[in-house]
Amino acid sequence: MELKPGQQVRLTNGKTCTVKKELGRGGQGIVYTVDYGGKDYALKWYIQQYNNRFYENLDKNVKAGAPNRHFLWPLALTEHQFDSFGYIMELRPKGYEEMGMFILAKARFASMQANINAALQICTAFRELHARGLSYQDMNDGNFFINPQTGDVLICDNDNVTSNGVNTGIAGKAGYMAPEIVEREAMPSRTTDYFSQAICLFILFYLNRPFEGAYYASCPCITPEFERKLFGKEAIFIMDPTNTKNRPKPDLHTNVIRRWPLFPSLLRESFQQAFSREAIVNPARRIIDLKWMEIIVQLRSLYVKCPVCGEYTFVDPQKPAQKCIECDRQLPAFTTMEVGHYSIPLIPGQKIYTCQVRDSKDLDEVAGEVVVGSAGAWGIRNTGKLVWTVFLPDGNARLVNPGQGMPAQKGLKIKFGSDLTGEIK
């Protein structure tokens, strides 16, 4: 039954909300703006019939609370009434766009930093969700609201989230499901989330779906049989290094053709691994959310300000010589710091993040920054809270207190507090 403006809906917490107006509707239900405790919220009201297990799972998620701030999580559950039920969540703030709008060029990131930030937030959000023993189960481009200016991400449709290995009857959306779900050999789980997450990350960076190339475009009609060939275990990544059958078409897939060579080899190779034949047929070979987080953190460090023109460009520490993607001029030689999983180019303006040198969940806290000294030499300033110990090539050591600097010279080693040691090469 549909709700009407002014209608009051009882909640299981003993409170009520009042319907104000309809916001939108889909296959599962209708979303209304409601007054709840004197503030506007969204109420998702189901028009499909769901069993008690679905309702009980929603109740459990409400009581557990959101894994982190990026989830528009169910805040309160309604009682069964008016032949259905629903739940309350925060409204989507103004300025956020669905991920699908970026593919259609109806939304654009204000900067590459915002693009990278969006990818990082998706990785950290699902890392927290999976750490709770949960799986999302229906990840697709309609689940993400993204602020194009900042890259801030909000994740909706969390009513399908349940314990890993448990399913509430949702399979997913074509083009985003893992191959074993398309083949009807498995139900959604954490490992199928990994595959869907890689698809969404690919869309963020290349503005194209990873399995929709020439072969996809040649299909006259996407029947269930063709869907299995395109997205099941016979799926072919559009940038597969050996199989060219599904390559992007110049007249249809200009985004990925233009953007594929702009990003460092690290990102290209990661997606080739994520959508390799091995990862398609064997869920154990997929890139997990923690590894994706490390990849994107590394990518962020490879996006630096060109010392020649001052614009941002990607660099690759593995290449002996490279040009700025903006001014097309040769970049000066630079040193790198190898620390843990990361290789950090030491170019002025570069930030060394705490998560790269210590065990930290805060991906935005800065521990150090590359600066230009009074004599023009490049150095590293300690912008964090811990004292660093710098080991010189002759074995001597010196301390670098917060606010102090040190030269960015080859051969120096830096112990960051009590955790990792970095080496300048």
N, C-alpha and C positions, 0 to 999 in steps of 0.2 A: 504494500500500500504506500502511495506517495504521501508526503507530509505537506501541510499547508502553513502559510505565514500565520504566526500567532499561536500555533499549536505547541503545547508543552510536552516534553519527552522526559520520562523518569530515567535516572541513572542508578546503577547498582551501588553507588556511594551514598545514596540517600538524597542527592540533589536533583535539580531539574535544569533543563535548558529550554529556551524558547526559539522556535524556528523564525528566521527573519526573511530569507529569500533563497532561491535555488542558485547555486554557483555553476553547476555542470552535472553531466551524467555520463555513464559508460555502461559496459556490459554487466558489471557487478552491482552497481548501485548509483544513487544520486547523492551529490554533495551539496549541503546547505550551509549558509551562514547562520549561526545561532548565537544567542546571548547566553553566556554561561558565566555566572558570577559577576555580571556587569561588564564583561569583556567579550568581544567577538571571537568566535572560534569556528572551525569547520566541523560539520557532522557528516560522516559518511553513513548513509542509510541504504541497507541492502534491499534490492528488488529481486534478487535470486534467493532461492531457498538454500540454507546451509544447515548442516547437522550440528548436534550438540558438541561434537569434538572441535569443530571450528570455533564455536562460541567460547568454549572452555580455554582454547589456546589464546584467543584474544584477551580473555580475562587474565590469564597468566602473564602475558606480555605487558598489560596495563600495570599489574602489580610489580613487575620486575623493573620497569622504567627503561628509557632509551639507552642503548649502548654508548652513544655520545651525542653531542648537540646537532649533528648533521641529519639526524633522523626526525621526520615529522611523525613522531611515535604516537600510538593510541594513548591518550591521557585518561579517558574515562569511558566506561562501557555502559550502554543503555540496557535497561531491562527488556525482556521480550514483551512487545506491545504492538498494537496496530498491525498484527500479523508479520512482524519482522523485528529487527534490532539494528544497532549501529554503534559507532564509537566517535568520540570527540578527539580532535587533534588541533594543533596550531594552524592558523591560516598561512598560506604562502605570502611572504612579504612582497611588496612592489619591487620591480627591478630584476626579478628572476625569470629566466626563460627555460622552456623545456629543451632537453638535449637535441631533440629532433629539429628544432629551429636553427641550430648551428649547421646541420647538414644542408638545409634548404637555403642557407645564407640569409635567413631572416633575423639571425642574431650572430654577432661576431665578438670574439674576445677583444678587449681593449689593448691587450698586450700578450706576449708570449708568457710573461710571468703569471698572468691570470690563468692562462691555459694550463700551465704546469701546476699551479696551485689547485685547480679543479681536479686534476688527476690525482694529486697527492691526497686530497680530502676524501676522494672515493676509496683510495687504497686504505687509509687509516680507518675510515668508517667501517668497512667490511672486515678489516683485521679485528676491530673491537667486537663486532657482531659474531664473527666465527670463534673468537676466543671465549665467548660465552657458551659455546656448544650449539649455536644456532645456524640456520641457513636461510637465505633470503628467498630463493626458489623461483622468483619471477622477474629477474633483472632484465630491463630493456630501456630504450631511450626515453620512454614515457615516465620512468620512475625518478628522474633527476631534474631538479630545478637548479639552474646555475646563474649566478650573477656575472654578467659578461665583463663588468668593470674590475671585479676583484677575484673572480674564480670561486667564490664561496658556493658551496653545494648543500642543497637540502634534498633528502631522500624521502619520497612519499610511498604510499601503497604498502605499508609495513604490516598489513593484516595477514599477509601470507607467510610471514616469518614464523618459523617453528623449529623445534629441536632437529639437529642434524640426523637424517635417516628417517624422519617422520614427515609425511606429506598430508596436506589438507585438501588435496584434489586439484591443485593448480599445476599445470605442466609448464607453461611459459608462452612466449611470443615467438613466432616464426622468425628466423634470422638471428635470434639471440639465445636459443636453447642449445644446450650441449648435444653433440651428435647422438649419444646413447638415449637421450630423451626423444629426439626426433625419430629414432629407430624403434621406440617403445620398448627398449630393453632395460630402462631404469627410470626411477622417479627423481625429482630434484633433490639435491644434497649439497654439501659444501664443495665437492669436486666439480659439480655442474655449475655452481656459483663461480668458480675460478675461470671456467671457460667463458661464461657470460660477461664476467668482469673484464676479461681481455678484449672482448668485442667492444664493450663500451669505451675502454681506454683507447682502442684503435680509432674509434669514431671521433673522440676528442682531439686527437692529434692529426688525423688525416682526412676527417670530414667525409668519410666513405665507409660503407659497411664492408667488412673484410672478406666476405664470400660472394659479393655481388659485382662480378666483372663481366667479361665477354660471354662466358658460358651461361651465366645467369641471364644476361640480356637476350641470349639466343632462344630461350625457352618461350614458346608462344603463350603458355598459360601455366601458372604455378599450381599444378594439381598435387595431391598428396604424394603421388609417385615421384614427381619432379622435386618436391620439397625434400624428400629423403635423399635424392641424388645430390641436391645442392647444399643441404645443411646437415645431412647425416654423416655416416662414416666414409662416404665417398667425396665429402666436401673438399674443395681446392681453394687454398688461400690465394687471393688475387696477386700477392707478391711472393708466391712460392718460388724458391731459388732454382728449382729444376723443372717444375711443371708449369708451362706457360698457357695452358688451355683456358684459364679464367682470368687472364691479364686485364687490367683496366683498358677501356676503350677511350681513345682521345676525344671523341665527340660526346662522351657521357660522364667520364670519371676524371675530369680535369683537376679536381682537388687533390686526390691522392697522387696523380702523376706529377703535379707541381711540388707537392710537399714531401714526397718520399725522399728525395735526395737532400733536402734541407736539414733534416735531423741527423745527429751523429749515428754512426754505425751501431752503437750500443742499442738504440731504440729499434732500429730496423731488425737487427739480429734477435732481439727479444721477442718481437712479434712473429718472426719466422719460426722461432722455437715454440711460442705459444700456440701457433696454428700449424705446426708440423704434422706430418702423418702420424708420428708417435703420439703426440698430444691429443690428436683427434680420436684415435682408437683406444688409447690407454689413459684414463683419468689420472693415474699416478705420475704421469710425465708432465703435468700442467704446472704453470708458474703460479705459486701461491701468493696470497695478498701481501705477506711480509716481504717476499722477494720483489714484487712489483713496487712496493714502497721504496726499497733500496734502489731499484733501477731509476725511479722518478727523482729521488733525492740526488742521485748521481747526475741525471740529466740536468737538473737545476744548476748544478755546479759547472756544467759545460756551457751554460748560456751566460756569456760575459760581455763586458763593455769593451769594444775594440779600442786598443790604445792609439790607433791611427785616426779614426773618424769620430769616435765617441758613441757610435750606435752599438746596439747589442748584436752579437753573433754567436753561433755555436762553434765550439772548438773541439778537437779530438786529440787527446794527449798521445794517441798511438801514431798520429801522422807526423812525419818529420817537418813538413811545410804545408801551410794552408792559408787560404784567403778569407777575408771578411765577407760574409754573405750580403752585406749592405754596400760597402765601398769597393769590393773586389780587389783590394790591395793586400799585399802579403802581410801577414801578422808577424810581429817580432817574436823571436824565440822567447819562451817562457819556461820556468821551472814548474814542477808539480809536487804536491805533497801526497804521498801514499800513506793512507791511514785506514786500518780495518778493511772494509769493503770498498773504500772510495779512493778515487784519484782526483785531486783537487787542483786545477790550474791556478797558479799564483799570479794572477793578473790584477792590477789595481781595481778596487771596487768589489773584488770577490769576497764573499762571506763564507766563513767556516762555521757550519752549524753545529750546535751542541750534540745533536743526534748522530753526527758523523764521527765525533771524537769521544763520546761517552754513551752509556746506555741510557737513553732518554726518549720518552714518547713525544716530547715537544719538538715538532719538526721545524718550528719557526724561530726558536731561541738561537741567538748568535753568540758563538764563543770567541771568534776572532775575525779580523778583516784585513785584507791586503791594502796597504797604503803606500803613497809615494813620499819618501823622506825629503828633508830640506836639501840634500845634495842630489836629489833625483833618483836615488836608489830605491828599489822596491823592498818593503818590509811587511811584517805582520804585527798587528796590534792586538793585544789581549783585551777583548771587550767583554769577557765573561766575569765570573765571580771567583774562579779558582786560580791558584798560582801554577804557572807552567814551569817545568824544568827542561832547559835546553842543553843538549849534550853536543859539544864541539867535536870536530874530527879527531882532535888530539886526546880526547877522553875527558877533558875538563867539562864542568857543568856550571850553569848560571841560572838564576831564577828570573822569571818574567812575571811580575805582579800585574793584577788587573789595571788597565790603563797604560801599561808600558808596551814597548815594541821590541822587535828583534829583526835582524836581516833575513830576507828570503833567499838564503844561499844554499847551494847544493852541499850535501854532506851533513847538514844539521839534522838532529833528531829532537822531537818535542814530545815530552810526556805531559799529557793533558790531565792534570789532577792525578787521580789514582787509577785511571782507566787506560785508554789506548795510547800508543806511542806512534807518532807520525814521522816520516822521513822525507826530507826534501831531496828530489832527484832532478 
